[in-house]
Amino acid sequence: MGRMDYLVTNDLIDSDINELKVVAKKLINHVTKIGGVAFGTSFFKWLASYAAIYLLILDRTNWRTNMLTSLLVPYIFLSLPSVLFNFLRGEVGKWIAFIAVVLRLFFPRHCPDWLEMPGSLILLLAVAPSFFAETLKESWVGIVICLIICCYLLQEHIRASGGLRNAFTQTHGISNTLGIIFLLGYPIWALVLYFI
């Protein structure tokens, strides 16, 4: 009887593994059909967030521009991927905002100026009402606001560079132009998907 039980158990395990293989293949097939669009949106959100943070860092270093980079704070707020947004909106973000406010209030001489924009972003993430954080961020209105911010920044950058050609040929202009073009990717992609 021991040998028979082993064969029956072995056959059951083999059939279960075969069923799991079929289920995994179906899952991969469905994910690739549905997830292609979602992957594009997620990719453009991450790319746009990195580009906005990159532009904030560039503006706070020696590559100062004439752009109104404070507009990048609401852009990052509206386009930040959900994983980072929820992480910074939770207890971690509240603690970071609390420390930033305490440093700014009680030690203003020791608080560097370049921390002003990231501090305001963390403060905005931590205390924004749920209407802005949940409803507006995930709607087409938030996407349109991101698109308006991108278009304004691109127009101002081209004007400050002295034209479209100079925006791509000046040494400091290339990095800013590419950053703003990367910013444009997410709202354009999201609007196209919204209206399809």
Phi and psi restraints in degrees (value plus and minus 20) as a CYANA .aco file:
   2 GLY   PHI     -83.9   -43.9
   2 GLY   PSI     -59.3   -19.3
   3 ARG   PHI     -88.3   -48.3
   3 ARG   PSI     -59.5   -19.5
   4 MET   PHI     -84.7   -44.7
   4 MET   PSI     -62.3   -22.3
   5 ASP   PHI     -83.0   -43.0
   5 ASP   PSI     -59.1   -19.1
   6 TYR   PHI     -82.9   -42.9
   6 TYR   PSI     -64.7   -24.7
   7 LEU   PHI     -86.1   -46.1
   7 LEU   PSI     -61.5   -21.5
   8 VAL   PHI     -85.3   -45.3
   8 VAL   PSI     -63.9   -23.9
   9 THR   PHI     -84.3   -44.3
   9 THR   PSI     -61.6   -21.6
  10 ASN   PHI     -84.1   -44.1
  10 ASN   PSI     -62.0   -22.0
  11 ASP   PHI     -85.1   -45.1
  11 ASP   PSI     -59.2   -19.2
  12 LEU   PHI     -84.7   -44.7
  12 LEU   PSI     -63.0   -23.0
  13 ILE   PHI     -84.6   -44.6
  13 ILE   PSI     -63.0   -23.0
  14 ASP   PHI     -81.4   -41.4
  14 ASP   PSI     -61.8   -21.8
  15 SER   PHI     -87.7   -47.7
  15 SER   PSI     -57.2   -17.2
  16 ASP   PHI     -85.1   -45.1
  16 ASP   PSI     -61.0   -21.0
  17 ILE   PHI     -84.9   -44.9
  17 ILE   PSI     -60.0   -20.0
  18 ASN   PHI     -83.8   -43.8
  18 ASN   PSI     -60.1   -20.1
  19 GLU   PHI     -84.4   -44.4
  19 GLU   PSI     -59.8   -19.8
  20 LEU   PHI     -84.1   -44.1
  20 LEU   PSI     -56.7   -16.7
  21 LYS   PHI     -83.4   -43.4
  21 LYS   PSI     -63.4   -23.4
  22 VAL   PHI     -83.9   -43.9
  22 VAL   PSI     -63.1   -23.1
  23 VAL   PHI     -83.9   -43.9
  23 VAL   PSI     -62.2   -22.2
  24 ALA   PHI     -83.5   -43.5
  24 ALA   PSI     -60.7   -20.7
  25 LYS   PHI     -84.2   -44.2
  25 LYS   PSI     -61.1   -21.1
  26 LYS   PHI     -85.0   -45.0
  26 LYS   PSI     -61.0   -21.0
  27 LEU   PHI     -82.4   -42.4
  27 LEU   PSI     -66.5   -26.5
  28 ILE   PHI     -82.2   -42.2
  28 ILE   PSI     -60.0   -20.0
  29 ASN   PHI     -83.3   -43.3
  29 ASN   PSI     -64.9   -24.9
  30 HIS   PHI     -89.3   -49.3
  30 HIS   PSI     -57.9   -17.9
  31 VAL   PHI     -84.7   -44.7
  31 VAL   PSI     -60.7   -20.7
  32 THR   PHI     -89.4   -49.4
  32 THR   PSI     -51.9   -11.9
  33 LYS   PHI     -91.5   -51.5
  33 LYS   PSI     -66.0   -26.0
  34 ILE   PHI    -106.5   -66.5
  34 ILE   PSI     -59.6   -19.6
  35 GLY   PHI     -96.1   -56.1
  35 GLY   PSI     -30.1     9.9
  36 GLY   PHI     -79.9   -39.9
  36 GLY   PSI     -63.5   -23.5
  37 VAL   PHI     -90.4   -50.4
  37 VAL   PSI     -62.0   -22.0
  38 ALA   PHI     -86.8   -46.8
  38 ALA   PSI     -56.8   -16.8
  39 PHE   PHI     -82.9   -42.9
  39 PHE   PSI     -61.2   -21.2
  40 GLY   PHI     -81.5   -41.5
  40 GLY   PSI     -64.0   -24.0
  41 THR   PHI     -84.1   -44.1
  41 THR   PSI     -65.5   -25.5
  42 SER   PHI     -83.2   -43.2
  42 SER   PSI     -63.0   -23.0
  43 PHE   PHI     -79.8   -39.8
  43 PHE   PSI     -66.8   -26.8
  44 PHE   PHI     -88.1   -48.1
  44 PHE   PSI     -52.9   -12.9
  45 LYS   PHI     -83.3   -43.3
  45 LYS   PSI     -67.1   -27.1
  46 TRP   PHI     -84.0   -44.0
  46 TRP   PSI     -63.9   -23.9
  47 LEU   PHI     -81.4   -41.4
  47 LEU   PSI     -64.7   -24.7
  48 ALA   PHI     -85.4   -45.4
  48 ALA   PSI     -59.6   -19.6
  49 SER   PHI     -85.0   -45.0
  49 SER   PSI     -64.4   -24.4
  50 TYR   PHI     -82.1   -42.1
  50 TYR   PSI     -61.1   -21.1
  51 ALA   PHI     -84.6   -44.6
  51 ALA   PSI     -60.7   -20.7
  52 ALA   PHI     -86.2   -46.2
  52 ALA   PSI     -61.4   -21.4
  53 ILE   PHI     -86.2   -46.2
  53 ILE   PSI     -59.7   -19.7
  54 TYR   PHI     -79.3   -39.3
  54 TYR   PSI     -64.4   -24.4
  55 LEU   PHI     -86.8   -46.8
  55 LEU   PSI     -56.0   -16.0
  56 LEU   PHI     -84.0   -44.0
  56 LEU   PSI     -62.3   -22.3
  57 ILE   PHI     -85.6   -45.6
  57 ILE   PSI     -63.0   -23.0
  58 LEU   PHI     -80.2   -40.2
  58 LEU   PSI     -60.7   -20.7
  59 ASP   PHI     -89.8   -49.8
  59 ASP   PSI     -50.0   -10.0
  60 ARG   PHI    -105.6   -65.6
  60 ARG   PSI     -28.3    11.7
  61 THR   PHI    -116.7   -76.7
  61 THR   PSI    -176.9  -136.9
  62 ASN   PHI     -99.3   -59.3
  62 ASN   PSI     -20.0    20.0
  63 TRP   PHI    -115.9   -75.9
  63 TRP   PSI      30.0    70.0
  64 ARG   PHI     -80.5   -40.5
  64 ARG   PSI     123.0   163.0
  65 THR   PHI    -143.7  -103.7
  65 THR   PSI     154.0   194.0
  66 ASN   PHI    -113.1   -73.1
  66 ASN   PSI     -11.1    28.9
  67 MET   PHI     -93.1   -53.1
  67 MET   PSI     132.4   172.4
  68 LEU   PHI    -106.3   -66.3
  68 LEU   PSI      59.9    99.9
  69 THR   PHI     -92.1   -52.1
  69 THR   PSI     -29.9    10.1
  70 SER   PHI     -85.7   -45.7
  70 SER   PSI     -38.0     2.0
  71 LEU   PHI     -90.8   -50.8
  71 LEU   PSI     -36.1     3.9
  72 LEU   PHI     -90.0   -50.0
  72 LEU   PSI     -43.4    -3.4
  73 VAL   PHI     -84.7   -44.7
  73 VAL   PSI     -72.4   -32.4
  74 PRO   PHI     -86.4   -46.4
  74 PRO   PSI     -49.2    -9.2
  75 TYR   PHI     -83.7   -43.7
  75 TYR   PSI     -66.9   -26.9
  76 ILE   PHI     -82.9   -42.9
  76 ILE   PSI     -60.2   -20.2
  77 PHE   PHI     -78.9   -38.9
  77 PHE   PSI     -62.5   -22.5
  78 LEU   PHI    -102.8   -62.8
  78 LEU   PSI     -40.1    -0.1
  79 SER   PHI    -134.5   -94.5
  79 SER   PSI     -18.5    21.5
  80 LEU   PHI     -84.0   -44.0
  80 LEU   PSI     113.6   153.6
  81 PRO   PHI     -78.4   -38.4
  81 PRO   PSI     130.3   170.3
  82 SER   PHI     -78.7   -38.7
  82 SER   PSI     -56.5   -16.5
  83 VAL   PHI     -81.3   -41.3
  83 VAL   PSI     -70.5   -30.5
  84 LEU   PHI     -88.5   -48.5
  84 LEU   PSI     -59.6   -19.6
  85 PHE   PHI     -80.5   -40.5
  85 PHE   PSI     -68.4   -28.4
  86 ASN   PHI     -88.9   -48.9
  86 ASN   PSI     -54.2   -14.2
  87 PHE   PHI     -84.7   -44.7
  87 PHE   PSI     -66.6   -26.6
  88 LEU   PHI     -97.5   -57.5
  88 LEU   PSI     -39.6     0.4
  89 ARG   PHI    -102.4   -62.4
  89 ARG   PSI     -37.3     2.7
  90 GLY   PHI    -101.4   -61.4
  90 GLY   PSI    -174.1  -134.1
  91 GLU   PHI     -83.1   -43.1
  91 GLU   PSI     -55.3   -15.3
  92 VAL   PHI     -82.0   -42.0
  92 VAL   PSI     -66.9   -26.9
  93 GLY   PHI     -83.9   -43.9
  93 GLY   PSI     -56.8   -16.8
  94 LYS   PHI     -85.6   -45.6
  94 LYS   PSI     -59.9   -19.9
  95 TRP   PHI     -87.9   -47.9
  95 TRP   PSI     -61.8   -21.8
  96 ILE   PHI     -82.8   -42.8
  96 ILE   PSI     -62.7   -22.7
  97 ALA   PHI     -84.6   -44.6
  97 ALA   PSI     -60.7   -20.7
  98 PHE   PHI     -80.8   -40.8
  98 PHE   PSI     -66.1   -26.1
  99 ILE   PHI     -84.8   -44.8
  99 ILE   PSI     -59.3   -19.3
 100 ALA   PHI     -84.2   -44.2
 100 ALA   PSI     -61.5   -21.5
 101 VAL   PHI     -87.7   -47.7
 101 VAL   PSI     -62.4   -22.4
 102 VAL   PHI     -83.1   -43.1
 102 VAL   PSI     -64.3   -24.3
 103 LEU   PHI     -81.8   -41.8
 103 LEU   PSI     -62.1   -22.1
 104 ARG   PHI     -89.2   -49.2
 104 ARG   PSI     -55.8   -15.8
 105 LEU   PHI     -96.6   -56.6
 105 LEU   PSI     -68.2   -28.2
 106 PHE   PHI    -116.8   -76.8
 106 PHE   PSI     -39.5     0.5
 107 PHE   PHI    -152.6  -112.6
 107 PHE   PSI      41.4    81.4
 108 PRO   PHI     -87.4   -47.4
 108 PRO   PSI     -48.7    -8.7
 109 ARG   PHI     -93.2   -53.2
 109 ARG   PSI     -47.0    -7.0
 110 HIS   PHI    -112.9   -72.9
 110 HIS   PSI     -25.9    14.1
 111 CYS   PHI    -113.2   -73.2
 111 CYS   PSI      94.2   134.2
 112 PRO   PHI     -88.7   -48.7
 112 PRO   PSI     133.2   173.2
 113 ASP   PHI     -86.5   -46.5
 113 ASP   PSI     -50.0   -10.0
 114 TRP   PHI     -89.6   -49.6
 114 TRP   PSI     -31.8     8.2
 115 LEU   PHI    -106.4   -66.4
 115 LEU   PSI     -23.0    17.0
 116 GLU   PHI     -83.8   -43.8
 116 GLU   PSI     -68.4   -28.4
 117 MET   PHI     -88.2   -48.2
 117 MET   PSI     -68.8   -28.8
 118 PRO   PHI     -81.6   -41.6
 118 PRO   PSI     -55.5   -15.5
 119 GLY   PHI     -84.5   -44.5
 119 GLY   PSI     -60.9   -20.9
 120 SER   PHI     -89.1   -49.1
 120 SER   PSI     -52.5   -12.5
 121 LEU   PHI     -85.7   -45.7
 121 LEU   PSI     -66.3   -26.3
 122 ILE   PHI     -83.7   -43.7
 122 ILE   PSI     -60.1   -20.1
 123 LEU   PHI     -83.9   -43.9
 123 LEU   PSI     -62.1   -22.1
 124 LEU   PHI     -83.4   -43.4
 124 LEU   PSI     -62.3   -22.3
 125 LEU   PHI     -84.3   -44.3
 125 LEU   PSI     -59.1   -19.1
 126 ALA   PHI     -96.7   -56.7
 126 ALA   PSI     -53.3   -13.3
 127 VAL   PHI    -134.6   -94.6
 127 VAL   PSI     -15.9    24.1
 128 ALA   PHI     -84.7   -44.7
 128 ALA   PSI     118.0   158.0
 129 PRO   PHI     -82.4   -42.4
 129 PRO   PSI     137.2   177.2
 130 SER   PHI     -84.2   -44.2
 130 SER   PSI     -44.5    -4.5
 131 PHE   PHI     -79.6   -39.6
 131 PHE   PSI     -64.7   -24.7
 132 PHE   PHI     -96.4   -56.4
 132 PHE   PSI     -61.2   -21.2
 133 ALA   PHI     -94.0   -54.0
 133 ALA   PSI     -50.2   -10.2
 134 GLU   PHI    -133.5   -93.5
 134 GLU   PSI     -68.5   -28.5
 135 THR   PHI     -98.5   -58.5
 135 THR   PSI     -75.3   -35.3
 136 LEU   PHI     -90.1   -50.1
 136 LEU   PSI     -58.0   -18.0
 137 LYS   PHI     -82.6   -42.6
 137 LYS   PSI     -58.3   -18.3
 138 GLU   PHI    -115.5   -75.5
 138 GLU   PSI     -11.2    28.8
 139 SER   PHI    -127.5   -87.5
 139 SER   PSI     154.5   194.5
 140 TRP   PHI     -88.9   -48.9
 140 TRP   PSI     -43.3    -3.3
 141 VAL   PHI     -85.2   -45.2
 141 VAL   PSI     -63.1   -23.1
 142 GLY   PHI     -83.3   -43.3
 142 GLY   PSI     -56.5   -16.5
 143 ILE   PHI     -86.9   -46.9
 143 ILE   PSI     -61.8   -21.8
 144 VAL   PHI     -85.0   -45.0
 144 VAL   PSI     -58.8   -18.8
 145 ILE   PHI     -81.7   -41.7
 145 ILE   PSI     -62.4   -22.4
 146 CYS   PHI     -81.3   -41.3
 146 CYS   PSI     -62.2   -22.2
 147 LEU   PHI     -84.8   -44.8
 147 LEU   PSI     -61.0   -21.0
 148 ILE   PHI     -83.8   -43.8
 148 ILE   PSI     -62.9   -22.9
 149 ILE   PHI     -81.6   -41.6
 149 ILE   PSI     -63.9   -23.9
 150 CYS   PHI     -82.7   -42.7
 150 CYS   PSI     -67.0   -27.0
 151 CYS   PHI     -82.9   -42.9
 151 CYS   PSI     -60.6   -20.6
 152 TYR   PHI     -84.2   -44.2
 152 TYR   PSI     -65.5   -25.5
 153 LEU   PHI     -84.1   -44.1
 153 LEU   PSI     -60.1   -20.1
 154 LEU   PHI     -85.3   -45.3
 154 LEU   PSI     -64.2   -24.2
 155 GLN   PHI     -82.7   -42.7
 155 GLN   PSI     -63.7   -23.7
 156 GLU   PHI     -86.8   -46.8
 156 GLU   PSI     -57.1   -17.1
 157 HIS   PHI     -87.7   -47.7
 157 HIS   PSI     -62.2   -22.2
 158 ILE   PHI     -85.0   -45.0
 158 ILE   PSI     -61.2   -21.2
 159 ARG   PHI     -84.5   -44.5
 159 ARG   PSI     -63.4   -23.4
 160 ALA   PHI     -88.5   -48.5
 160 ALA   PSI     -48.9    -8.9
 161 SER   PHI     -98.6   -58.6
 161 SER   PSI     -37.0     3.0
 162 GLY   PHI      72.9   112.9
 162 GLY   PSI       3.2    43.2
 163 GLY   PHI     108.0   148.0
 163 GLY   PSI     146.6   186.6
 164 LEU   PHI     -85.9   -45.9
 164 LEU   PSI     -59.1   -19.1
 165 ARG   PHI     -83.7   -43.7
 165 ARG   PSI     -63.6   -23.6
 166 ASN   PHI     -87.9   -47.9
 166 ASN   PSI     -48.7    -8.7
 167 ALA   PHI     -84.3   -44.3
 167 ALA   PSI     -48.3    -8.3
 168 PHE   PHI    -119.0   -79.0
 168 PHE   PSI     -32.7     7.3
 169 THR   PHI    -124.7   -84.7
 169 THR   PSI     -45.5    -5.5
 170 GLN   PHI     -91.3   -51.3
 170 GLN   PSI     127.2   167.2
 171 THR   PHI     -83.3   -43.3
 171 THR   PSI     -63.7   -23.7
 172 HIS   PHI    -101.0   -61.0
 172 HIS   PSI     -40.4    -0.4
 173 GLY   PHI     -95.4   -55.4
 173 GLY   PSI     -49.9    -9.9
 174 ILE   PHI     -83.6   -43.6
 174 ILE   PSI     -67.4   -27.4
 175 SER   PHI     -84.6   -44.6
 175 SER   PSI     -60.3   -20.3
 176 ASN   PHI     -87.6   -47.6
 176 ASN   PSI     -60.9   -20.9
 177 THR   PHI     -83.4   -43.4
 177 THR   PSI     -65.3   -25.3
 178 LEU   PHI     -84.5   -44.5
 178 LEU   PSI     -58.9   -18.9
 179 GLY   PHI     -81.2   -41.2
 179 GLY   PSI     -62.5   -22.5
 180 ILE   PHI     -90.1   -50.1
 180 ILE   PSI     -56.0   -16.0
 181 ILE   PHI     -85.1   -45.1
 181 ILE   PSI     -58.5   -18.5
 182 PHE   PHI     -85.3   -45.3
 182 PHE   PSI     -52.3   -12.3
 183 LEU   PHI     -83.3   -43.3
 183 LEU   PSI     -56.7   -16.7
 184 LEU   PHI     -88.5   -48.5
 184 LEU   PSI     -41.6    -1.6
 185 GLY   PHI     -80.2   -40.2
 185 GLY   PSI     -68.5   -28.5
 186 TYR   PHI     -84.1   -44.1
 186 TYR   PSI     -71.8   -31.8
 187 PRO   PHI     -85.4   -45.4
 187 PRO   PSI     -55.0   -15.0
 188 ILE   PHI     -85.9   -45.9
 188 ILE   PSI     -66.9   -26.9
 189 TRP   PHI     -81.4   -41.4
 189 TRP   PSI     -65.3   -25.3
 190 ALA   PHI     -86.4   -46.4
 190 ALA   PSI     -58.9   -18.9
 191 LEU   PHI     -87.4   -47.4
 191 LEU   PSI     -60.1   -20.1
 192 VAL   PHI     -80.8   -40.8
 192 VAL   PSI     -64.9   -24.9
 193 LEU   PHI     -87.0   -47.0
 193 LEU   PSI     -53.6   -13.6
 194 TYR   PHI     -86.5   -46.5
 194 TYR   PSI     -59.3   -19.3
 195 PHE   PHI    -110.3   -70.3
 195 PHE   PSI     -24.8    15.2
